[in-house]
Amino acid sequence: MNRQQFEYAVLLAFEIIFLGFAVQAVLIEDTTRFYVVLASMALLVVPVLVEKKISIVLPFGTKSTIALALFLHIAGGINRWYWKYMPYYDKLAHGVSALALGLLIFSFFLVMDYWEIRVRPSRILLGMFILVFLFGLSWEVGEYYIDVLVQSSYNNGVTDSILDMVSNTIGSIVAIAMAAHYLRSMPEGKTPGSLLHPGQ
C-alpha cells in the first residue's frame, strides 16, 4: 500500500465513523449537527475529486488532517466534548484545524505553480501563516457576532479568543514546517508544482 492508498483508506474509515455520528445525531434529535455531519462527509470527498480531476496527488497528510479536523469538530459537538473537556478540547480542535487549513493553503499554492502561476517558496510559507492567521481572526469575530445575534456561547471572552489564536498559530507553524520539508525535498531544477506528482 502506497501513501496515496493509505490516505484513501483513512478517509474511508472516517466516512464510516461520520456515518455513525449521523445516526447518533438522529437518535438525539440534533438536526443541525446531522446536517453538519452530512456536509463533512461531502467535504472529505472534495480533495479526492480534485486529485482525479486534474491528475495530481496532494501532499501526504493533507487529506488525513482535514478528516481529523472535521472529526474533532463533529465529535466535540455531538458528544459534548467541547464542554466536558473545556477549554483543552477546543484548543486541540483549533490547532488541528489550523494545521489542516495550512496544508490546504499550501496545496493551493502548489496547484497555482502547477498552472504556471509562480510564487517563491519563501512567499508560500509566509502566505500560509498570514492566511491562517486572518482566517482564525475572522472566525473569532464571527463567533462573537453569532453569540450577540442568537445568545449562544461560542466565544468565551478575550482570554478564550487569545488562546484560540495561540492554538491556531501553533497549528500553522506545524503546517509551515511540513511545507518547508516538502519544499526542501523538491528535485533539483523543479518548481513547487512538481510536488503534486511525487516520484516523477
N, C-alpha and C positions, 0 to 999 in steps of 0.2 A: 504494500500500500504506500503510494507516494504522498507528499504533503497535501496536494490538492484533494485527493481521495479521502485523506484523513479529515480535512476540514469539512468536506461534504458529509461525512459520517457524523461529525459533531453537530452540524446543522440539522441533520435528520433526527438525532437524539433530542435536540432542543425542540424541534417541531412536535415530537411525541409528548414531551414534558408540557409544552404550551397547550396541547390538546387537553391534557389532564387539568390544567388550570382553567381552561374554558368550561369544562364540565363542572369544576368546583365553583366557578363564578355563577353558573346557572343554579347550582344547588343552594347557594347562599343568597340568590336573587340579587346579585350585583351586576346589573345590566351594563353600567358604564365600563366596568373592568372586563366584562365579557367582550365588548367591542374593542377594548384596548388589546386584549389577547389576540383577537382575530387580525387586527391591524399589525400586530407584532409578527404574527405568523406570515403575513404577506410580505412584511419588510425583510424577513430572513431570505426570501426568495429573490429579492431585487438584485443583490450583488451577484448571484449565480446567473441570473438572466443577462446582466451587463457583461459578465465574462463570456457567456456564449454568444451574445450579440456581436461584440467587437473582437472576439477571439483573443482574449487576454487572460492572465491569471493574477488576481490581486495579491499583494504581498502576504506571505504566510502569517496567519494570526489575525488578519483583519476581519474576516467573516466570523471567526470564533469569538472574538472580542465583542463584536456587535451583538452576537447572540447572547453572550454573558451579560452585557449591559441591559438588554431587554429583559432577560430572565430576572435580574436583580430588581428591576422596576416592577415587573408583574408580580413576582413573589412577595415583594415588600408591601404591595398594596393588598393583595388578596389574603395573605397570611398575617397581615398587620405587623410585619417585621419592622417597618419604619417607626412604628410607635413602641413596640415591645423592646427594641434594641436602640432606642433613641439615646444620643444622636449618632452613635457609631455606624449603624447600618446605612444611614443617609449619606454619611461622608464616604463610606466604601462605594456606594452606588454612584456618587458624584465622581469619584476618582476613576472608576472603571468606565463610566460614560464619557468622561473627558479623554481617556485613553482611546476608546473606540472612535470618538469623533476625530481625534488627532490622526489616527490611522486612515480614517475615511478621507480626511482632507489631504493627507499625503498621497493617497491613491488618486485623488482628483488631479493633483499636480502631475503625477506620473502619466495620467491619461492625456493631460494637456501637452506634455512633452511628446507623447506618442503621436499626437496630432500636429507635431512640429511647432507648438507654441512653447518656446523655451523659457525656463526660469532657472536661474543659477541655484545649485544645491543649497547654498547658504541662505538664499531668499526663501526657498521652500521651507526650511526649518523655522525661519523667522515667521513666515506666513502661517505655519501651523500654530505657533504659540499665540500670535495675535488673534487669529480667527477663533481658536478655542476659548481664549480669554473673553473676547467680545460676545461669543455665544453664551458663555457662562454668566456674564454680567446681564445680558438680555433676559436670561432665564430667571435670575433673581428679581429683576424689575417686574417681570411678568407674574411671578409668584405673589409679589406684594400687591399688584393691582387686582389679581384674581381674588385674593383674600379680602380686599376692600369691597369688591363687587358682590361676592357671594358669601361673605362672612365665613370663609374657610380658614384653615390654619397651616397652609403650606410654608409660609415664611414665619420664622420664629424670632424675628428681630435682627438687629445689626450684627450681633456676635455670630448668629447662625449663618448669616449671609457671608461674613468674612471667612468662617471655617469652610463653607461650601466652596468659596473661591480658592482657598488654600488647597482643598482636595482636588479641585479642577486643575490647579497649577501642577500639582504632583502628577496627576494623570497625564497632562500634556507633556511634561518633562520626560516621562517614561516613553510616550509615543515618539517624541523627538529623538530620544536615544535609540529607539528601534529603527526609526527612519534613517538616522545617521549611519547606523550599522549597515543597513541595506545599501545606502549610497556609497559607502566605502567598498562594498563588495562588487560594484559595477566593473565589468570588464574594461580594460584599457581602450580608450577611444570611443566608448559607448556613452550615450546620454541616459538620463534617468528613466525615460520611457522604456528602455531595454529591460528594466526590472520587471516589467509586466510579462516578459517571456523568459522565465528562468530556464537556464540550461542552454540558451541559444547564444 
